Amino acid sequence: MELSPTTQKYILHWGEMGTRWGVNRTVAQIHALLFLANEPLTAEDIAASLNVARSNVSNSLKELQSWGLARITHVMGDRRDHFVALQDVWEIFRVIMEERKRREIDPTLTVLRECAIEGEQDAAIPPETLARMGEVLAFLEMLSSTYSDYKNLPPATLQRMLSMGGKVAKFLSPEDRPGKPGKPGKKP
């Protein structure tokens, strides 16, 4: 598959951003290539298009499949596996958020809950330290709960919510607005 300069730029940038998000560069580049492709691609097509080793492509495709971002499909007359990526950006976002929550937030919540219980019995922990642990736990539980409330909303509803942006702040009382003394977002 011949890649235009703009497509190359997109794929290279997606790979670079992947490394900043904690994703292997090749995994992110393959995801970008599959997302932009207008037809299913074989592992050989991917390796040739990105000039990466076939073994690296195989491992990267397994990773994308484990995340639910790519899947195998078949093409009539060709026995090889072909691959496609999710095409709906809202579904991609939902899948990534769900996986990150499952892989990162949920295990952290488990440990923080254990620490909260164990900390109550640990006389060596100062009350201020225990309070800070509790604040982190409460914050992550609030984020997790909010995510659970929103994750199944239809994309159109999410789009309307996001498009409201700062307009929501107008409905908050002045003391609840970010940037006010004693509130999150307070300016120094």
Residue, then its C-alpha position, 0 to 999 in steps of 0.5 A: m500500500e503506497l502511503s501519501p505524504t499526508t498519510q505518512k505524517y498522520i501515521l508517524h505522529w500517531g506513533e509518536m503520540g502512542t509512545r507518550w500515551g504509554v503505547n508501543r510506537t509500532v502498535a500505534q502506527i499500525h492502528a493509524l494505518l488500519f484506521l486510515a485504510n479503505e480496505p482490510l490489510t494483511a500483516e504483509d501489507i502492513a509490514a511493507s507499508l510501514n517498513v517494519a519486521r513481520s514479527n513486530v507486526s504480528n505482535s502489534l496486531k495481537e496487542l490491538q486485538s487484545w484492546g478490541l481496536a482491531r479484528i481479523t476479517h477474511v477476503m474472498g479468494d485469499r486464505r490469509d488473515h486480513f485486519v481492520a480497525l474500528q472506524d467510529v472515533w467515539e467507539i475507539f474512544r470508548v474502547i480505549m477508556e474502558e481498557r485503560k480503566r480496566r488495566e490502570i484505574d481498577p487495579t489502583l482502586t483495589v490497592l488504594r482500598e486495601c491501603a485505606i483498610e490496612g492504614e486504619q490499623d497501622a499506627a505508624i501512619p500519621p493521620e495526615t498521610l492517611a487522609r491524603m491516601g483517602e483523598v486520592l481514593a475518593f478522587l479515583e472512585m468519583l472518576s470511576s463512578t462518573y465514567s460508569d455513568y457516562k460510558n453507555l451514553p449514545p455518542a450524540t448525547l456525549q457530543r452535546m455534553l462536550s459541545m456545552g463546554g464552559k457553558v456548564a460553569k454558568f449554571l454552577s454557583p459562584e463558589d463552585r466555579p473553578g478558580k475560586p478560593g478554596k476550590p479546585g483550579k484555584k489560581p495562585 
